[in-house]
Amino acid sequence: MDRMNENIETQLDGLFAEYRSACPDPDGGVNFMPSLWQKIEARRNESVSVFRRLAQACVLATAALTLAMVILIPRIQTEPVYTATYVDVLDAAHSLDSAQLMDSGDLQ
């Protein structure tokens, strides 16, 4: 069992050595961080620009719809069915009751 583990460890060490030689560590130069941030910002701006365009399209559509509603609704709207206010209706009903009471002679 120990020989088997030693053999696997040896193969694994060899695999790691090949990997290190195939993919060397990037050397951090003077422009390493600025160039890294430029790459990050470039990717970020691409994804943000899609959402920005979508938001601008939604805002434009909303503004156009609001403008259409402001212009069209008053033109389409008809006269209201009721022209009297609630107070006017109550006053008219009360005056009819008073007149009926006076005519019947129940009012003293």
Backbone hydrogen bonds, N-H to C=O, Kabsch-Sander energy under -0.5 kcal/mol:
donor,donor_aa,acceptor,acceptor_aa,energy
5,N,1,M,-2.1
6,E,2,D,-2.6
7,N,3,R,-2.4
8,I,4,M,-2.2
9,E,5,N,-2.4
10,T,6,E,-2.3
11,Q,7,N,-2.2
12,L,8,I,-2.5
13,D,9,E,-2.7
14,G,10,T,-2.2
15,L,11,Q,-2.3
16,F,12,L,-2.5
17,A,13,D,-2.1
18,E,14,G,-2.2
19,Y,15,L,-2.2
20,R,16,F,-2.4
21,S,17,A,-1.9
22,A,18,E,-2.1
23,C,19,Y,-2.6
28,G,26,P,-0.5
29,G,27,D,-1.0
32,F,29,G,-1.0
35,S,31,N,-2.1
36,L,32,F,-2.0
37,W,33,M,-2.7
38,Q,34,P,-2.0
39,K,35,S,-2.0
40,I,36,L,-2.2
41,E,37,W,-2.8
42,A,38,Q,-2.2
43,R,39,K,-2.0
44,R,40,I,-2.4
45,N,41,E,-2.8
46,E,42,A,-1.5
47,S,43,R,-1.7
48,V,44,R,-2.4
49,S,45,N,-2.2
50,V,46,E,-1.0
51,F,47,S,-1.3
52,R,48,V,-2.6
53,R,49,S,-2.4
54,L,50,V,-2.1
55,A,51,F,-2.6
56,Q,52,R,-2.5
57,A,53,R,-2.3
58,C,54,L,-2.1
59,V,55,A,-2.5
60,L,56,Q,-2.4
61,A,57,A,-2.4
62,T,58,C,-2.4
63,A,59,V,-2.4
64,A,60,L,-2.4
65,L,61,A,-2.4
66,T,62,T,-2.4
67,L,63,A,-2.3
68,A,64,A,-2.4
69,M,65,L,-2.3
70,V,66,T,-2.4
71,I,67,L,-1.9
72,L,68,A,-3.1
73,I,69,M,-1.9
75,R,71,I,-0.6
76,I,72,L,-2.2
77,Q,73,I,-2.3
83,T,81,V,-0.5
89,V,85,T,-1.9
90,L,86,Y,-2.2
91,D,87,V,-2.5
92,A,88,D,-2.3
93,A,89,V,-2.2
94,H,90,L,-2.4
95,S,91,D,-2.4
96,L,92,A,-1.7
97,D,93,A,-1.8
98,S,94,H,-2.2
99,A,95,S,-2.2
100,Q,96,L,-2.4
101,L,97,D,-2.1
102,M,98,S,-2.1
103,D,99,A,-2.0
104,S,100,Q,-1.9
105,G,101,L,-1.0
106,D,101,L,-1.0
107,L,101,L,-1.0
